């Protein structure tokens, strides 16, 4: 259960981190007169952040889904106690 809570907290922080990464002060750092694979650096930066967010979301969703399958397995019920009679 503790692992699931950690993953849920990461899933909460993922959009917050993504929003921070696309704020203008950080995006403007990549605003240089260079190109990466023929694209301006700012476009490459935004695409890289977007792709990283998609991959991280997929991995978190996959991990949370597998933990949910484990949590929903039926629990074994303990045997009912003896009626208290001695033999």
Secondary structure, 3 states (H helix, E strand, C coil): CHHHHHHHHHHHHHHHHHHHHCCHHHHHHHCCCCEECCEEHHHHHHHHHHHHHHHHHHHHHHHHHHHHHHHCCCCCCCCCCCCCCCC
